[in-house]
Amino acid sequence: MKNKLSDLNNHLFAQLERLADENLTSEQLDAEVKRAEAIVSVADQVTSNAELQLRAAKLFHDHGPGILPMLPQIGSTRE
């Protein structure tokens, strides 16, 4: 999987365009609203994860490699 935050941005704007479609019936709009709520829920998790990674990178930058044992091992097979 090669998703990036820019891909998430594209998905959010695409959903915004679907919500703005004035030709939607009431039922179609309701379905798009539910879809938008699900997308926003997932997007919130993705951005929270990205924020956590950024904070970990800042800790590493500010404190050097000595901080590594205290950070989660992303992509590691170590348990």
C-alpha positions in Angstrom: 0.0 0.0 0.0 1.5 3.4 -1.0 -1.1 5.8 0.3 0.1 9.3 1.3 -1.4 12.2 3.2 -1.9 13.9 -0.2 -4.0 10.9 -1.3 -6.2 11.4 1.8 -6.5 15.1 0.9 -7.7 14.1 -2.6 -10.3 11.7 -1.2 -11.6 14.3 1.2 -12.0 16.9 -1.6 -13.7 14.3 -3.9 -16.2 13.5 -1.1 -16.8 17.3 -0.7 -17.6 17.5 -4.4 -20.0 14.6 -4.1 -21.8 16.3 -1.2 -22.1 19.5 -3.2 -23.8 17.8 -6.2 -27.1 19.6 -6.5 -28.6 16.8 -8.6 -28.6 14.3 -5.7 -31.9 13.0 -4.5 -32.6 13.1 -0.8 -31.8 9.4 -0.5 -28.6 9.8 -2.4 -27.6 12.8 -0.3 -28.3 10.8 2.9 -26.0 8.0 1.6 -23.3 10.5 0.8 -23.5 12.1 4.2 -23.1 8.6 5.8 -20.2 7.9 3.5 -18.6 11.3 4.4 -19.0 10.5 8.1 -17.1 7.2 7.6 -14.4 8.9 5.6 -13.9 11.6 8.2 -13.7 9.0 10.9 -10.9 7.1 9.1 -9.2 10.4 8.1 -9.1 11.5 11.8 -7.3 8.3 12.7 -4.8 8.7 9.8 -4.1 12.3 10.7 -3.7 11.3 14.4 -1.2 8.7 13.5 0.7 11.1 11.3 0.8 13.6 14.1 2.2 11.0 16.5 4.9 10.1 14.0 5.8 13.7 13.6 6.0 14.1 17.4 8.3 11.1 17.6 10.5 12.5 14.8 10.7 15.8 16.7 11.8 14.0 19.9 14.5 12.2 17.9 15.6 15.5 16.4 15.7 17.3 19.8 17.2 14.5 21.8 19.1 12.2 19.4 19.3 8.4 19.2 19.2 8.0 23.0 15.4 8.5 22.8 14.9 5.5 20.4 14.4 2.8 23.1 11.4 4.9 24.4 9.7 5.3 20.9 7.5 2.6 19.3 9.2 0.4 16.8 7.3 1.2 13.6 7.6 -1.5 11.1 9.8 -3.6 13.4 9.5 -7.3 13.9 10.8 -6.8 17.5 8.1 -7.4 20.1 
